[in-house]
């Protein structure tokens, strides 16, 4: 039976296994968590390879970069430089 570990899932999307772990941790308490592992080999979670499409579907539903706040795209903030004391000569 073929299985996928985090590094295999990461390869599907061109990311590291560490990022896959972060996705799992961040999405765990949301309405749309990552697919639940089918088991563990030692301490490594795995998914049956037949569930690859579940991962692809989950990935497609992910919110885009910057969702949830932050500065609106295209807004520019001016950086304030520290006032320099003028030297009296």
HTML snippet that shows the backbone in 3Dmol.js (N, CA, C, O; Angstrom):
<script src="https://3Dmol.org/build/3Dmol-min.js"></script>
<div id="view" style="width:600px;height:400px;position:relative"></div>
<script>
const pdb = `
ATOM      1  N   UNK A   1       0.841  -1.168   0.000  1.00  0.00           N
ATOM      2  CA  UNK A   1       0.000   0.000   0.000  1.00  0.00           C
ATOM      3  C   UNK A   1       0.892   1.239   0.000  1.00  0.00           C
ATOM      4  O   UNK A   1       1.784   1.367   0.838  1.00  0.00           O
ATOM      5  N   UNK A   2       0.650   2.145  -0.936  1.00  0.00           N
ATOM      6  CA  UNK A   2       1.442   3.368  -1.027  1.00  0.00           C
ATOM      7  C   UNK A   2       0.947   4.398  -0.020  1.00  0.00           C
ATOM      8  O   UNK A   2      -0.255   4.581   0.175  1.00  0.00           O
ATOM      9  N   UNK A   3       1.902   5.061   0.608  1.00  0.00           N
ATOM     10  CA  UNK A   3       1.570   6.105   1.578  1.00  0.00           C
ATOM     11  C   UNK A   3       2.338   7.375   1.251  1.00  0.00           C
ATOM     12  O   UNK A   3       3.343   7.347   0.541  1.00  0.00           O
ATOM     13  N   UNK A   4       1.845   8.497   1.785  1.00  0.00           N
ATOM     14  CA  UNK A   4       2.500   9.789   1.636  1.00  0.00           C
ATOM     15  C   UNK A   4       2.843  10.315   3.027  1.00  0.00           C
ATOM     16  O   UNK A   4       2.005  10.324   3.929  1.00  0.00           O
ATOM     17  N   UNK A   5       4.082  10.748   3.178  1.00  0.00           N
ATOM     18  CA  UNK A   5       4.507  11.422   4.390  1.00  0.00           C
ATOM     19  C   UNK A   5       4.474  12.926   4.118  1.00  0.00           C
ATOM     20  O   UNK A   5       4.175  13.345   3.000  1.00  0.00           O
ATOM     21  N   UNK A   6       4.777  13.733   5.122  1.00  0.00           N
ATOM     22  CA  UNK A   6       4.727  15.186   4.945  1.00  0.00           C
ATOM     23  C   UNK A   6       5.607  15.654   3.794  1.00  0.00           C
ATOM     24  O   UNK A   6       5.230  16.557   3.048  1.00  0.00           O
ATOM     25  N   UNK A   7       6.784  15.039   3.646  1.00  0.00           N
ATOM     26  CA  UNK A   7       7.657  15.473   2.548  1.00  0.00           C
ATOM     27  C   UNK A   7       7.030  15.177   1.198  1.00  0.00           C
ATOM     28  O   UNK A   7       7.218  15.943   0.253  1.00  0.00           O
ATOM     29  N   UNK A   8       6.286  14.076   1.087  1.00  0.00           N
ATOM     30  CA  UNK A   8       5.590  13.757  -0.167  1.00  0.00           C
ATOM     31  C   UNK A   8       4.474  14.767  -0.439  1.00  0.00           C
ATOM     32  O   UNK A   8       4.292  15.218  -1.570  1.00  0.00           O
ATOM     33  N   UNK A   9       3.736  15.111   0.608  1.00  0.00           N
ATOM     34  CA  UNK A   9       2.677  16.117   0.459  1.00  0.00           C
ATOM     35  C   UNK A   9       3.304  17.445   0.051  1.00  0.00           C
ATOM     36  O   UNK A   9       2.791  18.135  -0.831  1.00  0.00           O
ATOM     37  N   UNK A  10       4.403  17.797   0.688  1.00  0.00           N
ATOM     38  CA  UNK A  10       5.094  19.034   0.340  1.00  0.00           C
ATOM     39  C   UNK A  10       5.515  19.075  -1.119  1.00  0.00           C
ATOM     40  O   UNK A  10       5.407  20.115  -1.769  1.00  0.00           O
ATOM     41  N   UNK A  11       5.993  17.955  -1.635  1.00  0.00           N
ATOM     42  CA  UNK A  11       6.401  17.900  -3.039  1.00  0.00           C
ATOM     43  C   UNK A  11       5.227  18.146  -3.985  1.00  0.00           C
ATOM     44  O   UNK A  11       5.418  18.673  -5.081  1.00  0.00           O
ATOM     45  N   UNK A  12       4.015  17.772  -3.572  1.00  0.00           N
ATOM     46  CA  UNK A  12       2.839  18.020  -4.421  1.00  0.00           C
ATOM     47  C   UNK A  12       2.665  19.515  -4.688  1.00  0.00           C
ATOM     48  O   UNK A  12       2.176  19.912  -5.746  1.00  0.00           O
ATOM     49  N   UNK A  13       3.070  20.340  -3.715  1.00  0.00           N
ATOM     50  CA  UNK A  13       2.826  21.773  -3.802  1.00  0.00           C
ATOM     51  C   UNK A  13       4.100  22.608  -3.860  1.00  0.00           C
ATOM     52  O   UNK A  13       4.046  23.838  -3.849  1.00  0.00           O
ATOM     53  N   UNK A  14       5.242  21.933  -3.921  1.00  0.00           N
ATOM     54  CA  UNK A  14       6.509  22.649  -4.020  1.00  0.00           C
ATOM     55  C   UNK A  14       6.913  23.357  -2.739  1.00  0.00           C
ATOM     56  O   UNK A  14       7.511  24.432  -2.772  1.00  0.00           O
ATOM     57  N   UNK A  15       6.579  22.738  -1.601  1.00  0.00           N
ATOM     58  CA  UNK A  15       6.916  23.327  -0.301  1.00  0.00           C
ATOM     59  C   UNK A  15       7.636  22.284   0.556  1.00  0.00           C
ATOM     60  O   UNK A  15       7.704  21.110   0.194  1.00  0.00           O
ATOM     61  N   UNK A  16       8.166  22.723   1.682  1.00  0.00           N
ATOM     62  CA  UNK A  16       8.887  21.821   2.578  1.00  0.00           C
ATOM     63  C   UNK A  16       7.937  21.038   3.474  1.00  0.00           C
ATOM     64  O   UNK A  16       6.773  21.404   3.638  1.00  0.00           O
ATOM     65  N   UNK A  17       8.452  19.952   4.052  1.00  0.00           N
ATOM     66  CA  UNK A  17       7.630  19.193   4.996  1.00  0.00           C
ATOM     67  C   UNK A  17       7.346  20.018   6.250  1.00  0.00           C
ATOM     68  O   UNK A  17       6.338  19.804   6.924  1.00  0.00           O
ATOM     69  N   UNK A  18       8.245  20.968   6.560  1.00  0.00           N
ATOM     70  CA  UNK A  18       8.010  21.839   7.713  1.00  0.00           C
ATOM     71  C   UNK A  18       6.773  22.713   7.496  1.00  0.00           C
ATOM     72  O   UNK A  18       5.998  22.945   8.423  1.00  0.00           O
ATOM     73  N   UNK A  19       6.596  23.196   6.258  1.00  0.00           N
ATOM     74  CA  UNK A  19       5.423  24.009   5.964  1.00  0.00           C
ATOM     75  C   UNK A  19       4.151  23.170   6.028  1.00  0.00           C
ATOM     76  O   UNK A  19       3.115  23.655   6.485  1.00  0.00           O
ATOM     77  N   UNK A  20       4.216  21.927   5.580  1.00  0.00           N
ATOM     78  CA  UNK A  20       3.056  21.035   5.686  1.00  0.00           C
ATOM     79  C   UNK A  20       2.689  20.856   7.159  1.00  0.00           C
ATOM     80  O   UNK A  20       1.509  20.869   7.512  1.00  0.00           O
ATOM     81  N   UNK A  21       3.688  20.689   8.012  1.00  0.00           N
ATOM     82  CA  UNK A  21       3.447  20.583   9.456  1.00  0.00           C
ATOM     83  C   UNK A  21       2.784  21.859   9.980  1.00  0.00           C
ATOM     84  O   UNK A  21       1.851  21.799  10.781  1.00  0.00           O
ATOM     85  N   UNK A  22       3.278  23.017   9.519  1.00  0.00           N
ATOM     86  CA  UNK A  22       2.683  24.289   9.938  1.00  0.00           C
ATOM     87  C   UNK A  22       1.234  24.396   9.483  1.00  0.00           C
ATOM     88  O   UNK A  22       0.382  24.870  10.234  1.00  0.00           O
ATOM     89  N   UNK A  23       0.945  23.957   8.252  1.00  0.00           N
ATOM     90  CA  UNK A  23      -0.441  23.963   7.763  1.00  0.00           C
ATOM     91  C   UNK A  23      -1.319  23.133   8.684  1.00  0.00           C
ATOM     92  O   UNK A  23      -2.422  23.542   9.044  1.00  0.00           O
ATOM     93  N   UNK A  24      -0.820  21.967   9.061  1.00  0.00           N
ATOM     94  CA  UNK A  24      -1.594  21.092   9.946  1.00  0.00           C
ATOM     95  C   UNK A  24      -1.876  21.785  11.272  1.00  0.00           C
ATOM     96  O   UNK A  24      -3.004  21.780  11.763  1.00  0.00           O
ATOM     97  N   UNK A  25      -0.838  22.379  11.842  1.00  0.00           N
ATOM     98  CA  UNK A  25      -0.976  23.021  13.145  1.00  0.00           C
ATOM     99  C   UNK A  25      -1.916  24.225  13.061  1.00  0.00           C
ATOM    100  O   UNK A  25      -2.796  24.388  13.906  1.00  0.00           O
ATOM    101  N   UNK A  26      -1.726  25.070  12.039  1.00  0.00           N
ATOM    102  CA  UNK A  26      -2.542  26.282  11.915  1.00  0.00           C
ATOM    103  C   UNK A  26      -3.994  25.975  11.586  1.00  0.00           C
ATOM    104  O   UNK A  26      -4.890  26.677  12.054  1.00  0.00           O
ATOM    105  N   UNK A  27      -4.242  24.954  10.802  1.00  0.00           N
ATOM    106  CA  UNK A  27      -5.610  24.678  10.356  1.00  0.00           C
ATOM    107  C   UNK A  27      -6.375  23.766  11.304  1.00  0.00           C
ATOM    108  O   UNK A  27      -7.575  23.557  11.126  1.00  0.00           O
ATOM    109  N   UNK A  28      -5.704  23.227  12.300  1.00  0.00           N
ATOM    110  CA  UNK A  28      -6.331  22.231  13.183  1.00  0.00           C
ATOM    111  C   UNK A  28      -7.602  22.734  13.852  1.00  0.00           C
ATOM    112  O   UNK A  28      -8.551  21.968  14.023  1.00  0.00           O
ATOM    113  N   UNK A  29      -7.638  24.000  14.231  1.00  0.00           N
ATOM    114  CA  UNK A  29      -8.806  24.530  14.943  1.00  0.00           C
ATOM    115  C   UNK A  29      -9.693  25.378  14.051  1.00  0.00           C
ATOM    116  O   UNK A  29     -10.467  26.199  14.543  1.00  0.00           O
ATOM    117  N   UNK A  30      -9.590  25.188  12.750  1.00  0.00           N
ATOM    118  CA  UNK A  30     -10.417  25.943  11.817  1.00  0.00           C
ATOM    119  C   UNK A  30     -11.559  25.067  11.313  1.00  0.00           C
ATOM    120  O   UNK A  30     -11.664  23.892  11.665  1.00  0.00           O
ATOM    121  N   UNK A  31     -12.401  25.657  10.492  1.00  0.00           N
ATOM    122  CA  UNK A  31     -13.509  24.908   9.893  1.00  0.00           C
ATOM    123  C   UNK A  31     -13.037  24.005   8.757  1.00  0.00           C
ATOM    124  O   UNK A  31     -13.789  23.151   8.286  1.00  0.00           O
ATOM    125  N   UNK A  32     -11.800  24.191   8.320  1.00  0.00           N
ATOM    126  CA  UNK A  32     -11.290  23.415   7.192  1.00  0.00           C
ATOM    127  C   UNK A  32      -9.874  22.916   7.476  1.00  0.00           C
ATOM    128  O   UNK A  32      -8.917  23.403   6.873  1.00  0.00           O
ATOM    129  N   UNK A  33      -9.729  21.948   8.392  1.00  0.00           N
ATOM    130  CA  UNK A  33      -8.390  21.429   8.696  1.00  0.00           C
ATOM    131  C   UNK A  33      -7.830  20.591   7.543  1.00  0.00           C
ATOM    132  O   UNK A  33      -8.562  20.161   6.652  1.00  0.00           O
ATOM    133  N   UNK A  34      -6.539  20.377   7.584  1.00  0.00           N
ATOM    134  CA  UNK A  34      -5.908  19.500   6.593  1.00  0.00           C
ATOM    135  C   UNK A  34      -6.478  18.086   6.748  1.00  0.00           C
ATOM    136  O   UNK A  34      -7.039  17.751   7.791  1.00  0.00           O
ATOM    137  N   UNK A  35      -6.331  17.265   5.713  1.00  0.00           N
ATOM    138  CA  UNK A  35      -6.791  15.878   5.848  1.00  0.00           C
ATOM    139  C   UNK A  35      -6.147  15.179   7.046  1.00  0.00           C
ATOM    140  O   UNK A  35      -4.954  15.335   7.303  1.00  0.00           O
ATOM    141  N   UNK A  36      -6.942  14.423   7.760  1.00  0.00           N
ATOM    142  CA  UNK A  36      -6.472  13.693   8.939  1.00  0.00           C
ATOM    143  C   UNK A  36      -5.564  12.544   8.509  1.00  0.00           C
ATOM    144  O   UNK A  36      -5.905  11.794   7.594  1.00  0.00           O
ATOM    145  N   UNK A  37      -4.407  12.401   9.162  1.00  0.00           N
ATOM    146  CA  UNK A  37      -3.520  11.290   8.801  1.00  0.00           C
ATOM    147  C   UNK A  37      -4.213   9.935   8.999  1.00  0.00           C
ATOM    148  O   UNK A  37      -5.078   9.777   9.861  1.00  0.00           O
ATOM    149  N   UNK A  38      -3.809   8.973   8.180  1.00  0.00           N
ATOM    150  CA  UNK A  38      -4.343   7.614   8.285  1.00  0.00           C
ATOM    151  C   UNK A  38      -3.614   6.794   9.333  1.00  0.00           C
ATOM    152  O   UNK A  38      -4.109   5.754   9.768  1.00  0.00           O
ATOM    153  N   UNK A  39      -2.452   7.250   9.736  1.00  0.00           N
ATOM    154  CA  UNK A  39      -1.685   6.521  10.740  1.00  0.00           C
ATOM    155  C   UNK A  39      -0.345   7.184  10.958  1.00  0.00           C
ATOM    156  O   UNK A  39      -0.088   8.281  10.462  1.00  0.00           O
ATOM    157  N   UNK A  40       0.502   6.506  11.702  1.00  0.00           N
ATOM    158  CA  UNK A  40       1.858   6.988  11.970  1.00  0.00           C
ATOM    159  C   UNK A  40       2.843   5.850  11.782  1.00  0.00           C
ATOM    160  O   UNK A  40       2.559   4.693  12.093  1.00  0.00           O
ATOM    161  N   UNK A  41       3.995   6.206  11.271  1.00  0.00           N
ATOM    162  CA  UNK A  41       5.118   5.281  11.194  1.00  0.00           C
ATOM    163  C   UNK A  41       6.156   5.864  12.142  1.00  0.00           C
ATOM    164  O   UNK A  41       6.876   6.798  11.787  1.00  0.00           O
ATOM    165  N   UNK A  42       6.229   5.320  13.331  1.00  0.00           N
ATOM    166  CA  UNK A  42       7.040   5.951  14.371  1.00  0.00           C
ATOM    167  C   UNK A  42       6.312   7.213  14.791  1.00  0.00           C
ATOM    168  O   UNK A  42       5.168   7.161  15.241  1.00  0.00           O
ATOM    169  N   UNK A  43       6.981   8.345  14.641  1.00  0.00           N
ATOM    170  CA  UNK A  43       6.355   9.630  14.973  1.00  0.00           C
ATOM    171  C   UNK A  43       5.878  10.375  13.729  1.00  0.00           C
ATOM    172  O   UNK A  43       5.358  11.486  13.825  1.00  0.00           O
ATOM    173  N   UNK A  44       6.058   9.757  12.561  1.00  0.00           N
ATOM    174  CA  UNK A  44       5.745  10.426  11.292  1.00  0.00           C
ATOM    175  C   UNK A  44       4.331  10.103  10.823  1.00  0.00           C
ATOM    176  O   UNK A  44       4.022   8.943  10.551  1.00  0.00           O
ATOM    177  N   UNK A  45       3.457  11.128  10.724  1.00  0.00           N
ATOM    178  CA  UNK A  45       2.116  10.867  10.211  1.00  0.00           C
ATOM    179  C   UNK A  45       2.178  10.533   8.719  1.00  0.00           C
ATOM    180  O   UNK A  45       3.055  11.010   7.998  1.00  0.00           O
ATOM    181  N   UNK A  46       1.230   9.704   8.270  1.00  0.00           N
ATOM    182  CA  UNK A  46       1.152   9.389   6.847  1.00  0.00           C
ATOM    183  C   UNK A  46      -0.296   9.338   6.398  1.00  0.00           C
ATOM    184  O   UNK A  46      -1.219   9.163   7.193  1.00  0.00           O
ATOM    185  N   UNK A  47      -0.458   9.498   5.085  1.00  0.00           N
ATOM    186  CA  UNK A  47      -1.764   9.422   4.440  1.00  0.00           C
ATOM    187  C   UNK A  47      -1.652   8.402   3.318  1.00  0.00           C
ATOM    188  O   UNK A  47      -0.609   8.293   2.674  1.00  0.00           O
ATOM    189  N   UNK A  48      -2.731   7.650   3.081  1.00  0.00           N
ATOM    190  CA  UNK A  48      -2.719   6.728   1.951  1.00  0.00           C
ATOM    191  C   UNK A  48      -2.637   7.557   0.676  1.00  0.00           C
ATOM    192  O   UNK A  48      -3.292   8.593   0.557  1.00  0.00           O
ATOM    193  N   UNK A  49      -1.836   7.100  -0.267  1.00  0.00           N
ATOM    194  CA  UNK A  49      -1.623   7.828  -1.515  1.00  0.00           C
ATOM    195  C   UNK A  49      -2.931   8.050  -2.270  1.00  0.00           C
ATOM    196  O   UNK A  49      -3.047   8.993  -3.053  1.00  0.00           O
ATOM    197  N   UNK A  50      -3.893   7.199  -2.040  1.00  0.00           N
ATOM    198  CA  UNK A  50      -5.194   7.348  -2.717  1.00  0.00           C
ATOM    199  C   UNK A  50      -5.931   8.615  -2.262  1.00  0.00           C
ATOM    200  O   UNK A  50      -6.933   9.000  -2.865  1.00  0.00           O
ATOM    201  N   UNK A  51      -5.439   9.257  -1.207  1.00  0.00           N
ATOM    202  CA  UNK A  51      -6.080  10.474  -0.689  1.00  0.00           C
ATOM    203  C   UNK A  51      -5.410  11.752  -1.190  1.00  0.00           C
ATOM    204  O   UNK A  51      -5.670  12.840  -0.677  1.00  0.00           O
ATOM    205  N   UNK A  52      -4.556  11.612  -2.185  1.00  0.00           N
ATOM    206  CA  UNK A  52      -3.866  12.782  -2.734  1.00  0.00           C
ATOM    207  C   UNK A  52      -4.858  13.871  -3.150  1.00  0.00           C
ATOM    208  O   UNK A  52      -4.606  15.053  -2.918  1.00  0.00           O
ATOM    209  N   UNK A  53      -5.962  13.493  -3.751  1.00  0.00           N
ATOM    210  CA  UNK A  53      -6.938  14.490  -4.217  1.00  0.00           C
ATOM    211  C   UNK A  53      -7.527  15.283  -3.049  1.00  0.00           C
ATOM    212  O   UNK A  53      -7.851  16.460  -3.207  1.00  0.00           O
ATOM    213  N   UNK A  54      -7.668  14.656  -1.888  1.00  0.00           N
ATOM    214  CA  UNK A  54      -8.155  15.392  -0.712  1.00  0.00           C
ATOM    215  C   UNK A  54      -7.206  16.533  -0.377  1.00  0.00           C
ATOM    216  O   UNK A  54      -7.636  17.642  -0.062  1.00  0.00           O
ATOM    217  N   UNK A  55      -5.908  16.247  -0.449  1.00  0.00           N
ATOM    218  CA  UNK A  55      -4.919  17.296  -0.203  1.00  0.00           C
ATOM    219  C   UNK A  55      -5.022  18.382  -1.262  1.00  0.00           C
ATOM    220  O   UNK A  55      -4.983  19.568  -0.934  1.00  0.00           O
ATOM    221  N   UNK A  56      -5.153  18.001  -2.520  1.00  0.00           N
ATOM    222  CA  UNK A  56      -5.254  18.990  -3.598  1.00  0.00           C
ATOM    223  C   UNK A  56      -6.499  19.860  -3.423  1.00  0.00           C
ATOM    224  O   UNK A  56      -6.452  21.071  -3.641  1.00  0.00           O
ATOM    225  N   UNK A  57      -7.601  19.242  -3.031  1.00  0.00           N
ATOM    226  CA  UNK A  57      -8.836  20.001  -2.792  1.00  0.00           C
ATOM    227  C   UNK A  57      -8.658  20.960  -1.619  1.00  0.00           C
ATOM    228  O   UNK A  57      -9.067  22.118  -1.693  1.00  0.00           O
ATOM    229  N   UNK A  58      -8.050  20.480  -0.538  1.00  0.00           N
ATOM    230  CA  UNK A  58      -7.808  21.343   0.620  1.00  0.00           C
ATOM    231  C   UNK A  58      -6.939  22.527   0.214  1.00  0.00           C
ATOM    232  O   UNK A  58      -7.230  23.670   0.567  1.00  0.00           O
ATOM    233  N   UNK A  59      -5.880  22.251  -0.525  1.00  0.00           N
ATOM    234  CA  UNK A  59      -4.955  23.304  -0.945  1.00  0.00           C
ATOM    235  C   UNK A  59      -5.673  24.346  -1.805  1.00  0.00           C
ATOM    236  O   UNK A  59      -5.426  25.544  -1.662  1.00  0.00           O
ATOM    237  N   UNK A  60      -6.546  23.902  -2.682  1.00  0.00           N
ATOM    238  CA  UNK A  60      -7.290  24.818  -3.555  1.00  0.00           C
ATOM    239  C   UNK A  60      -8.238  25.712  -2.756  1.00  0.00           C
ATOM    240  O   UNK A  60      -8.550  26.821  -3.190  1.00  0.00           O
ATOM    241  N   UNK A  61      -8.695  25.248  -1.603  1.00  0.00           N
ATOM    242  CA  UNK A  61      -9.616  26.037  -0.765  1.00  0.00           C
ATOM    243  C   UNK A  61      -8.906  27.009   0.157  1.00  0.00           C
ATOM    244  O   UNK A  61      -9.549  27.862   0.769  1.00  0.00           O
ATOM    245  N   UNK A  62      -7.590  26.892   0.266  1.00  0.00           N
ATOM    246  CA  UNK A  62      -6.850  27.762   1.186  1.00  0.00           C
ATOM    247  C   UNK A  62      -7.061  29.215   0.823  1.00  0.00           C
ATOM    248  O   UNK A  62      -7.126  29.562  -0.357  1.00  0.00           O
ATOM    249  N   UNK A  63      -7.168  30.075   1.837  1.00  0.00           N
ATOM    250  CA  UNK A  63      -7.269  31.504   1.530  1.00  0.00           C
ATOM    251  C   UNK A  63      -5.965  32.005   0.935  1.00  0.00           C
ATOM    252  O   UNK A  63      -4.901  31.431   1.171  1.00  0.00           O
ATOM    253  N   UNK A  64      -6.052  33.055   0.179  1.00  0.00           N
ATOM    254  CA  UNK A  64      -4.867  33.607  -0.466  1.00  0.00           C
ATOM    255  C   UNK A  64      -3.945  34.308   0.505  1.00  0.00           C
ATOM    256  O   UNK A  64      -4.266  34.483   1.680  1.00  0.00           O
ATOM    257  N   UNK A  65      -2.810  34.699   0.001  1.00  0.00           N
ATOM    258  CA  UNK A  65      -1.796  35.381   0.803  1.00  0.00           C
ATOM    259  C   UNK A  65      -2.370  36.671   1.369  1.00  0.00           C
ATOM    260  O   UNK A  65      -2.991  37.454   0.650  1.00  0.00           O
ATOM    261  N   UNK A  66      -2.160  36.883   2.644  1.00  0.00           N
ATOM    262  CA  UNK A  66      -2.579  38.116   3.271  1.00  0.00           C
ATOM    263  C   UNK A  66      -4.025  38.175   3.707  1.00  0.00           C
ATOM    264  O   UNK A  66      -4.472  39.216   4.188  1.00  0.00           O
ATOM    265  N   UNK A  67      -4.767  37.105   3.559  1.00  0.00           N
ATOM    266  CA  UNK A  67      -6.157  37.120   3.984  1.00  0.00           C
ATOM    267  C   UNK A  67      -6.213  37.259   5.499  1.00  0.00           C
ATOM    268  O   UNK A  67      -5.429  36.643   6.222  1.00  0.00           O
ATOM    269  N   UNK A  68      -7.130  38.060   5.957  1.00  0.00           N
ATOM    270  CA  UNK A  68      -7.300  38.183   7.394  1.00  0.00           C
ATOM    271  C   UNK A  68      -6.734  39.456   7.983  1.00  0.00           C
ATOM    272  O   UNK A  68      -6.683  39.595   9.205  1.00  0.00           O
ATOM    273  N   UNK A  69      -6.323  40.357   7.175  1.00  0.00           N
ATOM    274  CA  UNK A  69      -5.859  41.620   7.733  1.00  0.00           C
ATOM    275  C   UNK A  69      -4.631  42.144   7.039  1.00  0.00           C
ATOM    276  O   UNK A  69      -4.205  41.648   5.996  1.00  0.00           O
ATOM    277  N   UNK A  70      -4.099  43.127   7.634  1.00  0.00           N
ATOM    278  CA  UNK A  70      -2.923  43.744   7.058  1.00  0.00           C
ATOM    279  C   UNK A  70      -3.297  44.932   6.195  1.00  0.00           C
ATOM    280  O   UNK A  70      -4.471  45.258   6.021  1.00  0.00           O
ATOM    281  N   UNK A  71      -2.304  45.548   5.677  1.00  0.00           N
ATOM    282  CA  UNK A  71      -2.474  46.727   4.840  1.00  0.00           C
ATOM    283  C   UNK A  71      -3.075  46.340   3.512  1.00  0.00           C
ATOM    284  O   UNK A  71      -2.673  45.327   2.939  1.00  0.00           O
ATOM    285  N   UNK A  72      -4.031  47.109   2.993  1.00  0.00           N
ATOM    286  CA  UNK A  72      -4.589  46.804   1.672  1.00  0.00           C
ATOM    287  C   UNK A  72      -3.508  46.850   0.603  1.00  0.00           C
ATOM    288  O   UNK A  72      -2.578  47.652   0.685  1.00  0.00           O
ATOM    289  N   UNK A  73      -3.631  45.992  -0.394  1.00  0.00           N
ATOM    290  CA  UNK A  73      -2.653  45.941  -1.469  1.00  0.00           C
ATOM    291  C   UNK A  73      -2.605  47.288  -2.172  1.00  0.00           C
ATOM    292  O   UNK A  73      -3.639  47.884  -2.470  1.00  0.00           O
ATOM    293  N   UNK A  74      -1.427  47.746  -2.424  1.00  0.00           N
ATOM    294  CA  UNK A  74      -1.243  49.002  -3.121  1.00  0.00           C
ATOM    295  C   UNK A  74      -1.154  50.206  -2.196  1.00  0.00           C
ATOM    296  O   UNK A  74      -0.791  51.296  -2.637  1.00  0.00           O
ATOM    297  N   UNK A  75      -1.478  50.026  -0.925  1.00  0.00           N
ATOM    298  CA  UNK A  75      -1.363  51.168  -0.014  1.00  0.00           C
ATOM    299  C   UNK A  75       0.109  51.370   0.301  1.00  0.00           C
ATOM    300  O   UNK A  75       0.879  50.421   0.448  1.00  0.00           O
ATOM    301  N   UNK A  76       0.458  52.601   0.396  1.00  0.00           N
ATOM    302  CA  UNK A  76       1.866  52.896   0.667  1.00  0.00           C
ATOM    303  C   UNK A  76       1.946  53.710   1.937  1.00  0.00           C
ATOM    304  O   UNK A  76       1.215  54.681   2.130  1.00  0.00           O
ATOM    305  N   UNK A  77       2.832  53.296   2.776  1.00  0.00           N
ATOM    306  CA  UNK A  77       3.060  54.079   3.978  1.00  0.00           C
ATOM    307  C   UNK A  77       4.435  54.694   3.852  1.00  0.00           C
ATOM    308  O   UNK A  77       5.394  54.044   3.436  1.00  0.00           O
ATOM    309  N   UNK A  78       4.509  55.938   4.214  1.00  0.00           N
ATOM    310  CA  UNK A  78       5.799  56.616   4.129  1.00  0.00           C
ATOM    311  C   UNK A  78       6.589  56.319   5.382  1.00  0.00           C
ATOM    312  O   UNK A  78       6.071  56.359   6.498  1.00  0.00           O
ATOM    313  N   UNK A  79       7.798  56.035   5.178  1.00  0.00           N
ATOM    314  CA  UNK A  79       8.679  55.769   6.297  1.00  0.00           C
ATOM    315  C   UNK A  79       9.163  57.096   6.851  1.00  0.00           C
ATOM    316  O   UNK A  79       9.694  57.936   6.125  1.00  0.00           O
ATOM    317  N   UNK A  80       8.976  57.260   8.104  1.00  0.00           N
ATOM    318  CA  UNK A  80       9.414  58.510   8.722  1.00  0.00           C
ATOM    319  C   UNK A  80      10.858  58.372   9.157  1.00  0.00           C
ATOM    320  O   UNK A  80      11.246  57.410   9.820  1.00  0.00           O
ATOM    321  N   UNK A  81      11.623  59.338   8.773  1.00  0.00           N
ATOM    322  CA  UNK A  81      13.015  59.299   9.214  1.00  0.00           C
ATOM    323  C   UNK A  81      13.125  60.080  10.513  1.00  0.00           C
ATOM    324  O   UNK A  81      12.387  61.034  10.761  1.00  0.00           O
ATOM    325  N   UNK A  82      14.034  59.659  11.297  1.00  0.00           N
ATOM    326  CA  UNK A  82      14.245  60.329  12.577  1.00  0.00           C
ATOM    327  C   UNK A  82      14.720  61.748  12.309  1.00  0.00           C
ATOM    328  O   UNK A  82      15.569  61.990  11.451  1.00  0.00           O
ATOM    329  N   UNK A  83      14.156  62.668  13.057  1.00  0.00           N
ATOM    330  CA  UNK A  83      14.570  64.067  12.894  1.00  0.00           C
ATOM    331  C   UNK A  83      16.024  64.189  13.306  1.00  0.00           C
ATOM    332  O   UNK A  83      16.435  63.727  14.370  1.00  0.00           O
ATOM    333  N   UNK A  84      16.767  64.809  12.455  1.00  0.00           N
ATOM    334  CA  UNK A  84      18.184  65.005  12.755  1.00  0.00           C
ATOM    335  C   UNK A  84      18.380  66.416  13.292  1.00  0.00           C
ATOM    336  O   UNK A  84      17.905  67.395  12.716  1.00  0.00           O
ATOM    337  N   UNK A  85      19.076  66.490  14.381  1.00  0.00           N
ATOM    338  CA  UNK A  85      19.326  67.846  14.906  1.00  0.00           C
ATOM    339  C   UNK A  85      20.219  68.610  13.954  1.00  0.00           C
ATOM    340  O   UNK A  85      21.189  68.072  13.420  1.00  0.00           O
ATOM    341  N   UNK A  86      19.887  69.847  13.752  1.00  0.00           N
ATOM    342  CA  UNK A  86      20.733  70.649  12.865  1.00  0.00           C
ATOM    343  C   UNK A  86      21.963  71.093  13.628  1.00  0.00           C
ATOM    344  O   UNK A  86      21.900  71.383  14.823  1.00  0.00           O
ATOM    345  N   UNK A  87      23.042  71.141  12.952  1.00  0.00           N
ATOM    346  CA  UNK A  87      24.263  71.563  13.630  1.00  0.00           C
ATOM    347  C   UNK A  87      24.453  73.049  13.395  1.00  0.00           C
ATOM    348  O   UNK A  87      24.417  73.533  12.264  1.00  0.00           O
ATOM    349  N   UNK A  88      24.649  73.731  14.454  1.00  0.00           N
ATOM    350  CA  UNK A  88      24.869  75.183  14.344  1.00  0.00           C
ATOM    351  C   UNK A  88      26.328  75.413  14.063  1.00  0.00           C
ATOM    352  O   UNK A  88      27.187  75.021  14.853  1.00  0.00           O
ATOM    353  N   UNK A  89      26.620  76.045  12.947  1.00  0.00           N
ATOM    354  CA  UNK A  89      28.027  76.287  12.604  1.00  0.00           C
ATOM    355  C   UNK A  89      28.329  77.741  12.648  1.00  0.00           C
ATOM    356  O   UNK A  89      29.463  78.144  12.389  1.00  0.00           O
TER     357      UNK A  89
END
`;
const viewer = $3Dmol.createViewer("view");
viewer.addModel(pdb, "pdb");
viewer.setStyle({}, {cartoon: {color: "spectrum"}});
viewer.zoomTo();
viewer.render();
</script>
